[in-house]
Amino acid sequence: MANTSSNQENEVPKRVPDESNQSVFEQRLAEAVDLHNEGLGGSTSAVWKANDKLEKLRNDFPDQPIAGAFHGSIMTLIARDESSPITRFQWANRGLKLLDEAVASAPADIKIRMLRGNIAYRLPEQFFHRTETAIEDYLFLIDGELRNPGSITNDTYEKLIYELGEAYHRIDRLQEAKICWSRLLKQSADTKYRHLIHQKM
């Protein structure tokens, strides 16, 4: 009986730190994401600050795939700002590895799929061969919106359909590109997409 009581006593405090740790994780992640977004806007200093924060965050919370995904994204921003082609390639590949691991750990996470898909879409196909990855992630996100309307914004949804068509076009899957763009023409009133699609088609 003494052992049972002792075990019960030990169980109680474990729950509190877990909740506290999650709160700490979310706060630290939010700070890193703010810097990540500054980095997307072109701030090199924010990119390196985010890299430091996310590296520490991943060490402290190794079971949080979202931290790995944002760290992977930051590494591709470091690659963006590098002048050496070799160093740029190395950073980009490190980032892609983290993004792939994050998707493998949390394949249904919309944020992780969005991060990897956007990055894969923007990388030069001739060097990285990741257009198929972008297609996979975009199809997942679009299918998710069709099954659960409101999971992403309408602007994001239309952008994904256009870029999915562009990704298909890039690897010469022209019929699939045409299907995407024809669908977007039917449902979007955005003149920007209409102009781009008419040029492509």
CORSUL-V162831 format. One record per backbone hydrogen bond with DSSP energy under -0.5 kcal/mol. CO is the residue of the C=O (numbers start at 0). NH is the residue of the N-H. Records with the same first field share a line. If there is no record, write none. Layout:
BEGIN
CO->NH, NH
END
This chain:
BEGIN
0->4
1->5
2->6
3->7
4->8
5->9
6->10
7->11
8->12
9->13
10->13, 14
11->14, 15
12->16
13->17
14->18
15->19
16->20
17->21
18->22
19->23
20->24
21->25
22->26
23->27
24->28
25->29
26->30
27->31
28->32
29->33
30->34
31->35
32->36
33->37
34->38
35->39
36->40
37->42
38->41
41->43
42->46
43->47
44->48
45->49
46->50
47->51
48->52
49->53
50->54
51->55
52->56
53->57
54->58
55->59
56->60
60->63
62->64
63->66, 67
64->68
65->69
66->70
67->71
68->72
69->73
70->74
71->75
72->76
73->77
74->78
75->79
76->80
77->81
78->81
82->84
83->87
84->88
85->89
86->90
87->91
88->92
89->93
90->94
91->95
92->96
93->97
94->98
95->99
96->100
97->101
98->102
99->103
100->104
101->105
105->108
107->109
108->112
109->113
110->114
111->115
112->116
113->117
114->118
115->119
116->120
117->121
118->122
123->126, 127
124->128
129->133
130->134
131->135
132->136
133->137
134->138
135->139
136->140
137->141
138->142
139->143
140->144
141->145
142->146
143->147
147->150
152->156
153->157
154->158
155->159
156->160
157->161
158->162
159->163
160->164
161->165
162->166
163->167
164->168
165->169
166->170
167->170, 172
168->171
171->173
172->176
173->177
174->178
175->179
176->180
177->181
178->182
179->183
180->184
181->185
182->186
183->187
188->190
189->193
190->194
191->195
192->196
193->197
194->198
195->199
196->200
END
